[in-house]
């Protein structure tokens, strides 16, 4: 790789086709899931609960798309919300709408007191409830560029409902990002106290969703560059109005 130049497609392809790398990936994924690797990081003071590779990927997408609105389901501590807000602040426009079934008081307080709070708003309730979906649609009304990130309940049925409800809000050239599709690729023992598991998770929902629509395609170029991601097959580019 030449200093200051992004890797060539040929080198990236060779990396993804390297049998030694591909052979160790499943064990690596299992190990880092076991140790809750995603919980190691913060963004501007807020726990982000994302892998660094995916943080970089979201930076690239938001910088390139320059969305007027980012809708995120699954707020938790607000780290991703603040990540997106910080990028929009650099761009100079745009806002983030965070949706969660439960926004704990201390998280709400810290998000609303954050220096980037002016670019964020919060909705508390199930992401698939009619009133919350209606509010999200209203927020997206008139926006030219809308990007959606799904990162809440990771069961197949919930994510399938989310992608069906929120995908119409995504504009051509933007993205629908579905996190934690990696659950399909690790043993059920990695999530012993959760209702999701291999066969019942965001990736299975994405597969079904993509069989129902031609508006979205997996951004495999982005995925291949990441190599390690919590969202394999989850970066969906909107290719049609």
DRENDO-1510 file (C-alpha; in Angstrom, 1 decimal, always signed):
<recs>
REC; n; res; u; v; w
REC; 1; UNK; +0.0; +0.0; +0.0 .
REC; 2; UNK; +1.4; +3.4; -1.0 .
REC; 3; UNK; +1.4; +5.9; +1.8 .
REC; 4; UNK; -1.7; +8.1; +1.8 .
REC; 5; UNK; -3.5; +6.0; -0.8 .
REC; 6; UNK; -6.4; +3.6; -0.1 .
REC; 7; UNK; -5.6; +0.0; -0.9 .
REC; 8; UNK; -6.3; -1.2; -4.5 .
REC; 9; UNK; -9.3; -3.4; -5.2 .
REC; 10; UNK; -6.9; -6.2; -6.2 .
REC; 11; UNK; -5.1; -6.1; -2.9 .
REC; 12; UNK; -8.4; -6.0; -1.0 .
REC; 13; UNK; -9.7; -9.0; -3.0 .
REC; 14; UNK; -6.5; -10.9; -2.3 .
REC; 15; UNK; -7.0; -10.2; +1.4 .
REC; 16; UNK; -10.5; -11.5; +1.4 .
REC; 17; UNK; -9.5; -14.6; -0.6 .
REC; 18; UNK; -6.6; -15.4; +1.7 .
REC; 19; UNK; -7.4; -18.9; +3.0 .
REC; 20; UNK; -5.3; -18.4; +6.2 .
REC; 21; UNK; -7.2; -15.2; +7.1 .
REC; 22; UNK; -10.6; -16.7; +6.3 .
REC; 23; UNK; -9.8; -19.8; +8.2 .
REC; 24; UNK; -9.1; -17.9; +11.5 .
REC; 25; UNK; -12.0; -15.5; +11.2 .
REC; 26; UNK; -14.7; -17.7; +12.7 .
REC; 27; UNK; -12.6; -18.4; +15.8 .
REC; 28; UNK; -11.7; -14.8; +16.1 .
REC; 29; UNK; -15.3; -13.7; +15.9 .
REC; 30; UNK; -16.3; -16.2; +18.6 .
REC; 31; UNK; -13.5; -15.2; +20.9 .
REC; 32; UNK; -14.1; -11.4; +20.7 .
REC; 33; UNK; -17.9; -11.9; +21.2 .
REC; 34; UNK; -17.2; -14.0; +24.3 .
REC; 35; UNK; -15.2; -11.1; +25.8 .
REC; 36; UNK; -17.8; -8.4; +24.8 .
REC; 37; UNK; -15.2; -6.7; +22.6 .
REC; 38; UNK; -17.7; -4.0; +21.4 .
REC; 39; UNK; -18.0; -2.7; +25.0 .
REC; 40; UNK; -14.3; -1.5; +25.0 .
REC; 41; UNK; -14.8; +1.9; +23.4 .
REC; 42; UNK; -16.3; +5.3; +23.8 .
REC; 43; UNK; -17.0; +8.2; +21.4 .
REC; 44; UNK; -16.6; +11.7; +22.8 .
REC; 45; UNK; -17.3; +10.5; +26.3 .
REC; 46; UNK; -20.2; +8.1; +25.6 .
REC; 47; UNK; -19.9; +4.3; +25.5 .
REC; 48; UNK; -20.5; +3.4; +21.9 .
REC; 49; UNK; -20.8; -0.5; +21.9 .
REC; 50; UNK; -19.4; -0.8; +18.4 .
REC; 51; UNK; -16.3; -2.4; +16.8 .
REC; 52; UNK; -13.7; +0.2; +15.7 .
REC; 53; UNK; -14.0; -1.1; +12.1 .
REC; 54; UNK; -17.7; -0.3; +12.0 .
REC; 55; UNK; -17.1; +3.1; +13.6 .
REC; 56; UNK; -14.7; +3.9; +10.7 .
REC; 57; UNK; -17.3; +2.5; +8.2 .
REC; 58; UNK; -20.1; +4.7; +9.5 .
REC; 59; UNK; -17.7; +7.7; +9.3 .
REC; 60; UNK; -17.1; +7.0; +5.7 .
REC; 61; UNK; -20.8; +6.5; +4.9 .
REC; 62; UNK; -22.0; +9.6; +6.7 .
REC; 63; UNK; -19.2; +11.8; +5.2 .
REC; 64; UNK; -20.0; +10.5; +1.7 .
REC; 65; UNK; -23.8; +10.6; +1.9 .
REC; 66; UNK; -24.1; +13.8; +4.0 .
REC; 67; UNK; -27.5; +12.8; +5.3 .
REC; 68; UNK; -30.0; +15.4; +6.4 .
REC; 69; UNK; -31.3; +12.9; +8.9 .
REC; 70; UNK; -29.9; +9.7; +10.5 .
REC; 71; UNK; -32.4; +7.5; +12.2 .
REC; 72; UNK; -31.0; +5.0; +14.7 .
REC; 73; UNK; -33.0; +2.4; +16.5 .
REC; 74; UNK; -31.2; +1.2; +19.7 .
REC; 75; UNK; -29.7; +4.1; +21.6 .
REC; 76; UNK; -28.2; +2.4; +24.7 .
REC; 77; UNK; -25.7; +4.9; +26.2 .
REC; 78; UNK; -25.8; +7.1; +23.2 .
REC; 79; UNK; -22.3; +6.6; +21.8 .
REC; 80; UNK; -23.4; +5.9; +18.2 .
REC; 81; UNK; -25.9; +8.8; +18.4 .
REC; 82; UNK; -23.0; +11.2; +19.4 .
REC; 83; UNK; -20.7; +9.7; +16.7 .
REC; 84; UNK; -23.3; +10.5; +14.0 .
REC; 85; UNK; -24.0; +13.9; +15.5 .
REC; 86; UNK; -20.3; +14.8; +15.6 .
REC; 87; UNK; -19.9; +13.9; +11.9 .
REC; 88; UNK; -22.9; +16.0; +11.0 .
REC; 89; UNK; -21.5; +18.9; +13.0 .
REC; 90; UNK; -18.3; +18.7; +10.9 .
REC; 91; UNK; -20.4; +18.6; +7.7 .
REC; 92; UNK; -22.4; +21.6; +9.0 .
REC; 93; UNK; -25.9; +20.2; +8.7 .
REC; 94; UNK; -28.1; +17.3; +9.6 .
REC; 95; UNK; -29.7; +15.7; +12.7 .
REC; 96; UNK; -29.9; +12.4; +14.4 .
REC; 97; UNK; -33.1; +10.8; +15.7 .
REC; 98; UNK; -32.5; +8.1; +18.3 .
REC; 99; UNK; -35.2; +5.5; +19.1 .
REC; 100; UNK; -35.1; +3.1; +22.0 .
REC; 101; UNK; -37.7; +1.1; +23.9 .
REC; 102; UNK; -36.2; +2.3; +27.1 .
REC; 103; UNK; -34.0; +5.4; +27.5 .
REC; 104; UNK; -32.7; +5.2; +31.0 .
REC; 105; UNK; -32.7; +8.5; +32.9 .
REC; 106; UNK; -29.0; +8.8; +33.4 .
REC; 107; UNK; -28.4; +8.1; +29.6 .
REC; 108; UNK; -31.0; +10.6; +28.6 .
REC; 109; UNK; -29.4; +13.2; +30.9 .
REC; 110; UNK; -25.9; +12.7; +29.6 .
REC; 111; UNK; -27.0; +12.7; +26.0 .
REC; 112; UNK; -29.1; +15.9; +26.4 .
REC; 113; UNK; -26.3; +17.6; +28.2 .
REC; 114; UNK; -23.7; +16.6; +25.6 .
REC; 115; UNK; -22.1; +19.5; +23.6 .
REC; 116; UNK; -23.6; +17.8; +20.4 .
REC; 117; UNK; -27.1; +17.5; +21.8 .
REC; 118; UNK; -28.3; +20.3; +19.5 .
REC; 119; UNK; -28.1; +17.7; +16.6 .
REC; 120; UNK; -29.9; +14.9; +18.4 .
REC; 121; UNK; -33.4; +14.1; +19.5 .
REC; 122; UNK; -34.8; +11.0; +21.3 .
REC; 123; UNK; -38.0; +9.0; +21.0 .
REC; 124; UNK; -38.8; +6.4; +23.7 .
REC; 125; UNK; -40.9; +3.4; +22.6 .
REC; 126; UNK; -40.7; +0.3; +20.5 .
REC; 127; UNK; -39.2; +1.0; +17.1 .
REC; 128; UNK; -41.9; -1.0; +15.4 .
REC; 129; UNK; -44.9; +0.6; +17.3 .
REC; 130; UNK; -47.2; +2.6; +15.0 .
REC; 131; UNK; -46.8; +5.8; +16.9 .
REC; 132; UNK; -43.0; +5.7; +16.8 .
REC; 133; UNK; -42.9; +4.7; +13.2 .
REC; 134; UNK; -45.2; +7.6; +12.4 .
REC; 135; UNK; -43.0; +10.0; +14.3 .
REC; 136; UNK; -39.9; +8.8; +12.4 .
REC; 137; UNK; -41.8; +9.2; +9.1 .
REC; 138; UNK; -42.7; +12.7; +10.0 .
REC; 139; UNK; -39.1; +13.5; +10.9 .
REC; 140; UNK; -38.0; +12.2; +7.5 .
REC; 141; UNK; -40.7; +14.2; +5.6 .
REC; 142; UNK; -39.1; +16.5; +3.1 .
REC; 143; UNK; -35.5; +15.3; +3.8 .
REC; 144; UNK; -33.4; +14.8; +0.7 .
REC; 145; UNK; -31.0; +12.3; +2.2 .
REC; 146; UNK; -32.0; +9.9; +4.9 .
REC; 147; UNK; -29.8; +7.1; +6.4 .
REC; 148; UNK; -31.2; +4.5; +8.8 .
REC; 149; UNK; -29.2; +2.4; +11.3 .
REC; 150; UNK; -31.0; -0.6; +13.0 .
REC; 151; UNK; -29.4; -1.8; +16.2 .
REC; 152; UNK; -32.1; -2.6; +18.7 .
REC; 153; UNK; -33.8; -6.0; +19.4 .
REC; 154; UNK; -31.8; -8.5; +17.3 .
REC; 155; UNK; -34.4; -11.2; +16.8 .
REC; 156; UNK; -35.4; -12.2; +13.2 .
REC; 157; UNK; -39.0; -11.1; +13.5 .
REC; 158; UNK; -38.2; -7.7; +15.1 .
REC; 159; UNK; -35.4; -6.8; +12.6 .
REC; 160; UNK; -37.6; -8.0; +9.7 .
REC; 161; UNK; -40.3; -5.7; +10.9 .
REC; 162; UNK; -37.8; -2.8; +11.2 .
REC; 163; UNK; -36.4; -3.2; +7.8 .
REC; 164; UNK; -39.8; -3.3; +6.2 .
REC; 165; UNK; -41.0; -0.2; +8.2 .
REC; 166; UNK; -37.9; +1.9; +7.9 .
REC; 167; UNK; -36.4; +1.0; +4.5 .
REC; 168; UNK; -39.0; +3.2; +2.7 .
REC; 169; UNK; -37.4; +6.2; +4.5 .
REC; 170; UNK; -33.9; +5.6; +3.0 .
REC; 171; UNK; -33.2; +7.7; +0.0 .
REC; 172; UNK; -31.4; +6.5; -3.2 .
REC; 173; UNK; -27.6; +6.6; -2.7 .
REC; 174; UNK; -27.9; +6.3; +1.1 .
REC; 175; UNK; -27.8; +3.3; +3.3 .
REC; 176; UNK; -29.8; +1.0; +5.5 .
REC; 177; UNK; -27.3; -0.4; +8.0 .
REC; 178; UNK; -28.3; -3.5; +10.0 .
REC; 179; UNK; -25.9; -4.2; +12.9 .
REC; 180; UNK; -25.2; -7.5; +14.7 .
REC; 181; UNK; -25.7; -9.7; +11.7 .
REC; 182; UNK; -22.6; -11.4; +13.0 .
REC; 183; UNK; -24.8; -13.3; +15.5 .
REC; 184; UNK; -25.4; -15.8; +12.6 .
REC; 185; UNK; -21.7; -16.5; +12.4 .
REC; 186; UNK; -20.9; -17.3; +16.1 .
REC; 187; UNK; -22.2; -20.1; +18.4 .
REC; 188; UNK; -25.3; -19.6; +20.4 .
REC; 189; UNK; -23.2; -19.8; +23.5 .
REC; 190; UNK; -21.9; -16.3; +22.8 .
REC; 191; UNK; -25.4; -14.9; +23.7 .
REC; 192; UNK; -26.6; -17.3; +26.4 .
REC; 193; UNK; -29.0; -14.8; +28.0 .
REC; 194; UNK; -30.5; -13.3; +24.8 .
REC; 195; UNK; -33.4; -14.4; +22.6 .
REC; 196; UNK; -31.3; -14.2; +19.4 .
REC; 197; UNK; -29.0; -16.9; +18.1 .
REC; 198; UNK; -27.9; -18.5; +14.8 .
REC; 199; UNK; -31.0; -19.0; +12.7 .
REC; 200; UNK; -32.8; -16.2; +14.5 .
REC; 201; UNK; -31.0; -12.8; +14.1 .
REC; 202; UNK; -30.5; -9.7; +12.0 .
REC; 203; UNK; -28.7; -11.6; +9.2 .
REC; 204; UNK; -31.5; -14.0; +8.6 .
REC; 205; UNK; -33.9; -11.0; +8.6 .
REC; 206; UNK; -31.7; -9.3; +6.0 .
REC; 207; UNK; -31.7; -12.4; +3.8 .
REC; 208; UNK; -35.5; -12.5; +3.8 .
REC; 209; UNK; -35.8; -8.7; +3.2 .
REC; 210; UNK; -33.4; -8.8; +0.2 .
REC; 211; UNK; -35.5; -11.6; -1.3 .
REC; 212; UNK; -38.5; -9.2; -1.1 .
REC; 213; UNK; -37.0; -6.0; -2.6 .
REC; 214; UNK; -34.6; -4.8; -5.4 .
REC; 215; UNK; -34.1; -1.3; -3.8 .
REC; 216; UNK; -31.1; -2.5; -1.8 .
REC; 217; UNK; -27.9; -4.4; -2.3 .
REC; 218; UNK; -25.1; -5.4; +0.0 .
REC; 219; UNK; -22.1; -3.1; -0.2 .
REC; 220; UNK; -19.5; -5.9; -0.5 .
REC; 221; UNK; -16.7; -3.5; -1.3 .
REC; 222; UNK; -17.1; -1.8; +2.0 .
REC; 223; UNK; -17.5; -5.2; +3.8 .
REC; 224; UNK; -14.4; -6.7; +2.3 .
REC; 225; UNK; -12.3; -3.7; +3.3 .
REC; 226; UNK; -13.5; -4.0; +6.9 .
REC; 227; UNK; -12.6; -7.7; +7.1 .
REC; 228; UNK; -13.8; -7.8; +10.8 .
REC; 229; UNK; -17.3; -6.3; +11.2 .
REC; 230; UNK; -20.3; -6.8; +13.5 .
REC; 231; UNK; -22.5; -6.2; +10.4 .
REC; 232; UNK; -21.5; -8.7; +7.7 .
REC; 233; UNK; -24.1; -8.4; +4.9 .
REC; 234; UNK; -25.6; -5.6; +6.9 .
REC; 235; UNK; -24.4; -2.5; +5.0 .
REC; 236; UNK; -27.2; -2.2; +2.5 .
REC; 237; UNK; -26.9; +0.5; -0.2 .
REC; 238; UNK; -30.2; +1.9; -1.6 .
REC; 239; UNK; -29.9; +1.7; -5.4 .
REC; 240; UNK; -33.5; +2.7; -6.4 .
REC; 241; UNK; -36.0; +5.4; -5.5 .
</recs>
